[in-house]
Amino acid sequence: MPRPLLIALTWLLTATLGTAFANRKNVLLIAIDDLRPELRCYGQKHAPSPNIDRLAESGVVFKNHFVQVPTCGASRYALLTGRSPAKSQAFANDAFYRGSTALSHEPQLGSQSLPEIFRRNGYHTTLIGKISHTADGKVFAYDGTGNGSPELPHAWDEFATPLGQWKRGWGIFFAYANGLHREDGLGNRKLTEFVVEKDTDLPDGLLAETAINKLTDFKKGDPPFFIGLGFLKPHLPFVATKDDWEAAEKIKIPPPAHPEKPNSPYWHKSREFFRYEHPHKNENRTLSPKATEEARRSYLACVRYVDRQIGKILDTLDATGLTSSTIVILWGDHGWHLGDSAIWGKHTPFERALHSPLIIRAPGTGKHGTASNSLAETTDIYPTLLELCGPFGNNKTAHPLDGTSLVPILKNPEKSVHQAAISYWKNATSIRTKDYRLITSKKSTELYDLSKDQYSTHNLAAEKPETVRRLQALAPK
């Protein structure tokens, strides 16, 4: 159907439903790669996150948000399709374009993704950065080969990711200064680099600049917009500005609270982290206390850099008058161990890999500047936005949504919508309740009382078989 006709029909349908098109809320979905909840608004006082904290002060912070899978592609697939891996079987980074989970490029009776349903209902949808798996939303391999088809068919009116001097999506994702990147064939593998002067000398600064320009263009509000803005840091390599490193040098960096290797088959050797070159690693893939502190400081320098980009976006929303009409969601695609449990990365069914930030600012909804300890899952974001922005005339999805709207919690942070948050990694199911995490598979059964054992050091499975059975019953069959 031609786009102008689609919008015209949407106008007619929404008028019939008694919902004024002009009053629809805009949506700004901000995804941040590898951002763990080491933020001031999550109680970490040393964190350099003033702008994310500013968003938290005008929204609701979900203290117990958990992703479905602790790897980028599968986590984002769950976000964008609203489907649990128990249904979709999307457990890996290639979820968007391989096998049974691949989204179809043929016309569908129902929307396959979150931005698609907004586009079908008259929103102008814009992609800037990493929202699906690749850094520009197009199917390309690390070496640049691929057909460039959209990872999310029918979802975006425009692909607006600036590639800058890096020239391609994976280039901006693994970027160093001056157009160099990890996959350019030149052997670039530095773990850290803090040499540039300006934010726009690196990709996230360009992403923010593009988003600012788009928001300024959209300030008239006709039609409403859905922007997916995906920042890349603090993902490896740890690269930010010289100023960010100098500021991070003044922070007293806490060491890993539990740096010992756990007695679990899910401990791993942090292959992604140790493929980078830095002077302090050894053959055992461990770091000295000094090197550990330096790596943790470098991560926070990158958090400071991306936090500043978010501040620019919030300033633009205020300056354009869009703050009162725009829902802002800030979401981390998974956690990161950062030396906790002697792991440098994600890819585990543990708390540190599955726990990530979620902040929702929905104007006119409930109490702002509050925090909720209620359980939330990434799949909840899709139905939450449908409730906040609907009703939609064209609300059919290709598959039933597996999440639950968080609007009751936005209105009252004491409310609850889940008994448990369910996550998956390889052959393990990880079940998180208010106090416990159960990790179960054919390999092992691990039960941790997180109210007393935050870092999952004491396996209680043998001591509490009734608790194990009770939590197992909460998982999908």
KEVEX-204866 format. One line per field, with one value per residue (C-alpha): residue in one letter; residue number from 1; x, y, z. Coordinates in nm, 3 decimals, padded with zeros to 5 digits. Layout:
residuo	(a;...)
num	(NUM;...)
xx	(X;...)
yy	(Y;...)
zz	(Z;...)
This chain:
residuo	(m;p;r;p;l;l;i;a;l;t;w;l;l;t;a;t;l;g;t;a;f;a;n;r;k;n;v;l;l;i;a;i;d;d;l;r;p;e;l;r;c;y;g;q;k;h;a;p;s;p;n;i;d;r;l;a;e;s;g;v;v;f;k;n;h;f;v;q;v;p;t;c;g;a;s;r;y;a;l;l;t;g;r;s;p;a;k;s;q;a;f;a;n;d;a;f;y;r;g;s;t;a;l;s;h;e;p;q;l;g;s;q;s;l;p;e;i;f;r;r;n;g;y;h;t;t;l;i;g;k;i;s;h;t;a;d;g;k;v;f;a;y;d;g;t;g;n;g;s;p;e;l;p;h;a;w;d;e;f;a;t;p;l;g;q;w;k;r;g;w;g;i;f;f;a;y;a;n;g;l;h;r;e;d;g;l;g;n;r;k;l;t;e;f;v;v;e;k;d;t;d;l;p;d;g;l;l;a;e;t;a;i;n;k;l;t;d;f;k;k;g;d;p;p;f;f;i;g;l;g;f;l;k;p;h;l;p;f;v;a;t;k;d;d;w;e;a;a;e;k;i;k;i;p;p;p;a;h;p;e;k;p;n;s;p;y;w;h;k;s;r;e;f;f;r;y;e;h;p;h;k;n;e;n;r;t;l;s;p;k;a;t;e;e;a;r;r;s;y;l;a;c;v;r;y;v;d;r;q;i;g;k;i;l;d;t;l;d;a;t;g;l;t;s;s;t;i;v;i;l;w;g;d;h;g;w;h;l;g;d;s;a;i;w;g;k;h;t;p;f;e;r;a;l;h;s;p;l;i;i;r;a;p;g;t;g;k;h;g;t;a;s;n;s;l;a;e;t;t;d;i;y;p;t;l;l;e;l;c;g;p;f;g;n;n;k;t;a;h;p;l;d;g;t;s;l;v;p;i;l;k;n;p;e;k;s;v;h;q;a;a;i;s;y;w;k;n;a;t;s;i;r;t;k;d;y;r;l;i;t;s;k;k;s;t;e;l;y;d;l;s;k;d;q;y;s;t;h;n;l;a;a;e;k;p;e;t;v;r;r;l;q;a;l;a;p;k)
num	(1;2;3;4;5;6;7;8;9;10;11;12;13;14;15;16;17;18;19;20;21;22;23;24;25;26;27;28;29;30;31;32;33;34;35;36;37;38;39;40;41;42;43;44;45;46;47;48;49;50;51;52;53;54;55;56;57;58;59;60;61;62;63;64;65;66;67;68;69;70;71;72;73;74;75;76;77;78;79;80;81;82;83;84;85;86;87;88;89;90;91;92;93;94;95;96;97;98;99;100;101;102;103;104;105;106;107;108;109;110;111;112;113;114;115;116;117;118;119;120;121;122;123;124;125;126;127;128;129;130;131;132;133;134;135;136;137;138;139;140;141;142;143;144;145;146;147;148;149;150;151;152;153;154;155;156;157;158;159;160;161;162;163;164;165;166;167;168;169;170;171;172;173;174;175;176;177;178;179;180;181;182;183;184;185;186;187;188;189;190;191;192;193;194;195;196;197;198;199;200;201;202;203;204;205;206;207;208;209;210;211;212;213;214;215;216;217;218;219;220;221;222;223;224;225;226;227;228;229;230;231;232;233;234;235;236;237;238;239;240;241;242;243;244;245;246;247;248;249;250;251;252;253;254;255;256;257;258;259;260;261;262;263;264;265;266;267;268;269;270;271;272;273;274;275;276;277;278;279;280;281;282;283;284;285;286;287;288;289;290;291;292;293;294;295;296;297;298;299;300;301;302;303;304;305;306;307;308;309;310;311;312;313;314;315;316;317;318;319;320;321;322;323;324;325;326;327;328;329;330;331;332;333;334;335;336;337;338;339;340;341;342;343;344;345;346;347;348;349;350;351;352;353;354;355;356;357;358;359;360;361;362;363;364;365;366;367;368;369;370;371;372;373;374;375;376;377;378;379;380;381;382;383;384;385;386;387;388;389;390;391;392;393;394;395;396;397;398;399;400;401;402;403;404;405;406;407;408;409;410;411;412;413;414;415;416;417;418;419;420;421;422;423;424;425;426;427;428;429;430;431;432;433;434;435;436;437;438;439;440;441;442;443;444;445;446;447;448;449;450;451;452;453;454;455;456;457;458;459;460;461;462;463;464;465;466;467;468;469;470;471;472;473;474;475;476;477)
xx	(00.000;00.145;00.270;00.047;-00.262;-00.159;-00.128;-00.461;-00.636;-00.471;-00.598;-00.950;-00.939;-00.800;-01.065;-01.330;-01.190;-01.214;-00.838;-00.683;-00.377;-00.212;-00.232;-00.038;00.282;00.612;00.855;01.230;01.380;01.743;01.935;02.283;02.517;02.674;02.547;02.529;02.337;02.653;02.479;02.403;02.029;02.093;02.275;02.633;02.757;03.091;02.929;02.968;02.606;02.449;02.234;02.096;02.024;01.845;01.621;01.560;01.450;01.168;01.075;01.052;01.363;01.309;01.561;01.489;01.478;01.618;01.687;01.576;01.919;02.262;02.386;02.317;02.126;01.894;01.824;01.731;01.521;01.316;01.281;01.173;00.942;00.802;00.861;01.022;01.300;01.087;00.851;01.079;01.387;01.594;01.896;02.187;02.324;02.200;01.836;01.721;01.818;01.887;01.675;01.322;01.343;01.425;01.177;01.008;01.046;00.712;00.403;00.258;-00.093;00.047;00.345;00.663;00.838;00.779;00.873;00.673;00.347;00.410;00.489;00.170;-00.022;00.113;00.428;00.742;01.005;01.376;01.671;01.992;02.258;02.233;01.876;01.868;02.202;02.421;02.519;02.313;02.027;02.145;02.261;02.638;02.910;03.209;03.416;03.157;03.011;02.633;02.336;02.250;01.888;01.707;01.733;01.380;01.169;00.896;01.009;01.189;01.094;01.456;01.795;01.981;02.292;02.599;02.897;03.149;03.507;03.454;03.239;03.039;02.828;03.071;03.335;03.153;03.079;03.445;03.580;03.907;04.008;04.069;03.855;04.035;03.842;03.884;03.764;03.959;04.225;04.503;04.530;04.374;04.307;04.373;04.152;04.146;04.204;04.139;04.299;04.030;03.923;03.565;03.262;03.202;03.548;03.385;03.063;02.839;02.893;02.780;02.476;02.377;02.429;02.205;01.936;01.942;01.890;01.602;01.431;01.459;01.295;01.018;00.930;00.611;00.476;00.308;00.316;00.426;00.767;00.927;01.306;01.530;01.860;02.124;02.448;02.751;02.957;03.048;03.084;03.440;03.684;03.683;03.721;03.613;03.758;04.074;03.862;03.656;03.968;04.106;03.776;03.766;04.117;03.970;03.712;03.785;03.714;03.570;03.726;03.506;03.308;03.351;03.649;03.677;03.578;03.243;03.190;02.961;02.978;02.871;03.194;03.384;03.722;03.601;03.713;03.567;03.754;04.089;04.097;04.196;04.556;04.657;04.982;04.853;04.683;04.864;04.842;04.587;04.349;04.349;04.429;04.638;04.464;04.616;04.500;04.156;04.122;04.239;03.985;03.702;03.805;03.810;03.457;03.334;03.509;03.295;02.983;03.067;03.101;02.767;02.596;02.698;02.536;02.212;02.232;02.242;01.930;01.742;01.843;01.710;01.376;01.345;01.455;01.213;00.918;00.899;00.953;00.585;00.482;00.762;00.795;01.161;01.278;01.640;01.732;02.053;02.065;02.223;02.459;02.836;03.046;03.345;03.558;03.280;03.304;03.635;03.441;03.503;03.189;02.832;02.729;02.627;02.292;02.406;02.262;02.545;02.483;02.102;02.043;02.037;01.902;01.547;01.414;01.078;00.963;00.601;00.454;00.119;00.156;00.191;00.467;00.797;01.131;01.050;01.200;01.033;01.169;00.906;01.031;01.037;01.145;01.264;00.962;00.741;00.852;00.653;00.310;00.391;00.438;00.124;-00.079;00.081;00.039;-00.274;-00.533;-00.408;-00.641;-00.389;-00.282;-00.237;00.101;00.245;00.276;00.119;00.326;00.479;00.543;00.314;00.251;00.440;00.187;00.043;00.393;00.441;00.126;00.214;00.573;00.453;00.248;00.373;00.309;00.543;00.609;00.938;01.163;01.269;01.595;01.796;02.156;02.250;02.100;02.014;01.692;01.744;01.449;01.459;01.206;01.210;01.476;01.608;01.773;01.746;01.970;01.871;01.983;02.098;02.444;02.357;02.102;02.205;01.993;02.105;01.936;02.013;01.867;02.168;02.415;02.421;02.710;02.578;02.853;02.661;02.456;02.154;01.997;02.077;01.963;01.633;01.480;01.128;01.234;01.395;01.071;00.862;01.077;01.097;00.720;00.732;00.918;00.743;00.714)
yy	(00.000;00.343;00.530;00.841;00.621;00.427;00.748;00.876;00.555;00.570;00.926;00.814;00.511;00.697;00.966;00.694;00.561;00.907;00.938;01.256;01.172;01.496;01.401;01.080;01.064;01.052;00.773;00.797;00.455;00.482;00.154;00.143;-00.147;-00.334;-00.081;-00.241;-00.067;00.094;00.432;00.678;00.628;00.259;00.346;00.351;00.685;00.678;00.651;00.946;00.940;01.285;01.293;00.942;01.035;01.348;01.129;00.906;01.207;01.270;00.905;00.567;00.356;-00.019;-00.152;-00.515;-00.525;-00.837;-00.918;-01.241;-01.339;-01.195;-01.135;-00.841;-00.993;-01.218;-00.958;-00.699;-00.955;-01.006;-00.628;-00.560;-00.858;-00.879;-01.253;-01.481;-01.710;-01.995;-01.920;-01.775;-01.995;-01.679;-01.739;-01.607;-01.296;-01.402;-01.410;-01.137;-01.303;-01.674;-01.983;-02.000;-01.666;-01.460;-01.181;-01.197;-00.936;-01.043;-00.839;-00.961;-00.964;-00.835;-00.629;-00.828;-00.564;-00.274;00.006;-00.160;-00.143;00.228;00.283;00.103;00.345;00.662;00.729;00.842;00.588;00.670;00.446;00.602;00.360;00.014;-00.090;-00.437;-00.621;-00.435;-00.077;00.062;-00.191;-00.351;-00.706;-00.699;-00.921;-00.787;-00.784;-00.576;-00.854;-00.884;-00.760;-00.464;-00.567;-00.435;-00.650;-00.530;-00.549;-00.284;-00.107;00.215;00.509;00.620;00.478;00.780;00.630;00.845;00.629;00.913;00.833;00.465;00.416;00.112;-00.007;-00.248;00.020;00.261;-00.022;-00.115;00.236;00.396;00.751;00.871;00.614;00.307;00.012;-00.345;-00.501;-00.286;-00.552;-00.342;-00.541;-00.283;-00.456;-00.197;-00.247;00.125;00.455;00.805;01.051;01.254;01.601;01.630;01.406;01.403;01.259;00.928;00.759;00.815;01.189;01.171;00.964;01.228;01.508;01.330;01.270;01.637;01.738;01.493;01.606;01.967;01.871;01.681;01.954;02.044;01.700;01.611;01.314;01.173;01.009;00.690;00.723;00.429;00.573;00.311;00.423;00.195;00.264;00.130;-00.179;-00.291;-00.147;00.111;00.430;00.781;01.131;01.239;01.447;01.143;00.953;01.248;01.280;00.906;00.921;01.125;00.856;00.611;00.286;00.008;-00.334;-00.629;-00.718;-01.088;-01.142;-01.519;-01.775;-01.937;-02.310;-02.325;-02.466;-02.123;-01.947;-01.862;-01.730;-01.393;-01.459;-01.134;-00.925;-01.103;-01.085;-00.720;-00.622;-00.460;-00.480;-00.639;-00.963;-01.293;-01.646;-01.743;-01.473;-01.295;-00.935;-00.792;-00.561;-00.260;-00.383;-00.463;-00.110;00.035;-00.171;-00.077;00.289;00.272;00.130;00.419;00.670;00.531;00.554;00.920;00.976;00.819;00.985;01.322;01.238;01.157;01.494;01.664;01.473;01.568;01.933;01.921;01.776;02.066;02.330;02.211;02.177;01.802;01.688;01.695;01.497;01.238;00.907;00.833;00.479;00.415;00.046;-00.152;-00.460;-00.672;-00.643;-00.696;-00.866;-00.626;-00.857;-00.975;-01.354;-01.334;-01.274;-00.989;-00.980;-01.104;-01.449;-01.610;-01.688;-01.498;-01.180;-00.957;-01.049;-01.042;-00.729;-00.409;-00.053;00.038;00.391;00.504;00.864;00.876;01.228;01.238;00.891;00.837;00.953;01.074;01.059;00.728;00.380;00.042;-00.284;-00.479;-00.737;-00.630;-00.804;-00.665;-00.819;-00.587;-00.277;-00.358;-00.391;-00.095;00.135;00.004;00.090;00.432;00.535;00.346;00.253;00.178;00.098;-00.145;-00.334;-00.689;-00.848;-01.142;-01.335;-01.291;-01.071;-01.251;-00.949;-00.761;-00.386;-00.195;00.090;-00.024;00.014;00.353;00.466;00.299;00.173;-00.063;-00.265;-00.594;-00.766;-01.068;-01.347;-01.414;-01.285;-01.566;-01.558;-01.804;-01.873;-02.169;-02.474;-02.296;-02.139;-01.863;-01.781;-01.462;-01.393;-01.118;-01.293;-01.589;-01.681;-02.041;-02.155;-02.494;-02.719;-03.075;-02.963;-02.831;-02.677;-02.358;-02.166;-01.833;-01.622;-01.277;-01.103;-01.238;-01.339;-01.065;-01.214;-01.572;-01.744;-02.005;-02.261;-02.354;-02.605;-02.909;-02.732;-02.599;-02.856;-02.724;-02.375;-02.524;-02.703;-02.392;-02.176;-02.441;-02.435;-02.066;-02.129;-02.200;-02.568)
zz	(00.000;-00.090;00.217;00.172;00.146;00.456;00.658;00.525;00.626;00.969;01.017;00.929;01.157;01.458;01.414;01.412;01.739;01.889;01.933;01.796;01.588;01.690;02.059;02.024;02.229;02.048;02.139;02.188;02.256;02.371;02.374;02.529;02.459;02.754;03.010;03.351;03.632;03.770;03.781;04.057;04.011;04.089;04.412;04.279;04.411;04.229;03.884;03.639;03.519;03.589;03.275;03.305;03.667;03.543;03.328;03.630;03.834;03.585;03.523;03.689;03.752;03.736;03.986;03.901;03.522;03.355;02.991;02.824;02.689;02.786;02.432;02.202;01.911;02.108;02.376;02.115;01.927;02.246;02.288;01.931;01.878;02.232;02.225;02.479;02.354;02.490;02.200;01.932;01.995;01.941;02.161;01.952;01.783;01.440;01.554;01.316;00.992;01.025;01.073;01.207;01.387;01.075;01.014;00.677;00.406;00.260;00.354;00.683;00.821;01.149;01.260;01.321;01.532;01.768;01.526;01.250;01.443;01.508;01.139;01.034;01.256;01.102;01.303;01.126;01.231;01.231;01.310;01.445;01.563;01.713;01.786;01.633;01.608;01.361;01.432;01.143;01.127;00.801;00.740;00.705;00.849;01.042;00.722;00.538;00.325;00.310;00.114;00.336;00.377;00.686;00.997;01.076;00.758;00.719;01.039;00.947;00.728;00.735;00.821;00.956;01.117;01.040;00.945;00.952;00.863;00.956;00.644;00.761;01.052;01.212;01.170;01.397;01.639;01.694;01.635;01.732;01.645;01.288;01.108;01.241;01.378;01.496;01.170;00.921;00.857;01.011;01.333;01.563;01.895;02.167;02.472;02.552;02.373;02.505;02.263;02.083;02.192;02.063;02.113;01.738;01.680;01.779;01.658;01.960;01.932;01.570;01.670;01.924;01.671;01.420;01.682;01.779;01.417;01.377;01.696;01.583;01.252;01.434;01.682;01.491;01.582;01.252;01.220;01.558;01.563;01.685;01.707;01.787;01.910;01.986;02.152;02.124;02.434;02.683;02.460;02.388;02.294;02.572;02.367;02.467;02.478;02.654;02.891;02.990;03.091;03.287;03.473;03.541;03.689;03.975;04.063;04.342;04.158;04.375;04.312;04.215;04.526;04.450;04.216;04.267;04.006;04.097;04.122;03.821;03.467;03.341;03.428;03.109;03.001;02.872;02.516;02.381;02.637;02.606;02.228;02.280;02.341;02.666;02.861;03.181;03.079;03.128;02.996;03.262;03.139;03.472;03.559;03.839;04.088;03.908;03.565;03.705;03.836;03.503;03.306;03.540;03.517;03.139;03.137;03.353;03.126;02.843;03.060;03.120;02.745;02.653;02.949;02.809;02.474;02.656;02.827;02.487;02.381;02.698;02.646;02.290;02.402;02.646;02.394;02.126;02.362;02.294;02.653;02.745;02.436;02.418;02.600;02.669;02.740;02.833;02.817;02.856;02.635;02.914;03.207;03.221;03.488;03.469;03.683;03.913;03.951;03.759;03.436;03.194;02.982;02.965;02.833;03.163;03.331;03.643;03.793;03.665;03.302;03.310;03.522;03.318;03.348;03.248;03.294;03.154;03.142;03.028;03.053;03.229;03.375;03.746;03.977;03.836;04.007;04.169;04.170;04.166;04.301;04.106;03.858;03.494;03.174;02.842;02.665;02.875;02.685;02.369;02.539;02.765;02.466;02.298;02.607;02.648;02.283;02.176;02.099;01.748;01.464;01.318;01.630;01.499;01.563;01.372;01.701;02.045;02.276;02.573;02.795;03.032;03.029;03.298;03.302;03.639;03.787;03.619;03.796;04.126;04.175;04.448;04.199;04.059;03.724;03.751;03.996;03.822;03.544;03.311;03.114;02.908;02.822;02.604;02.777;03.104;03.225;03.482;03.704;03.915;04.188;04.448;04.658;04.461;04.135;04.017;03.729;03.603;03.318;03.254;03.369;03.711;03.944;04.123;04.372;04.520;04.786;04.648;04.952;05.145;04.873;04.610;04.415;04.389;04.587;04.791;04.600;04.813;04.573;04.788;05.106;04.969;04.730;04.789;04.681;04.371;04.278;04.346;04.119;03.847;03.828;03.732;03.405;03.075;02.994)
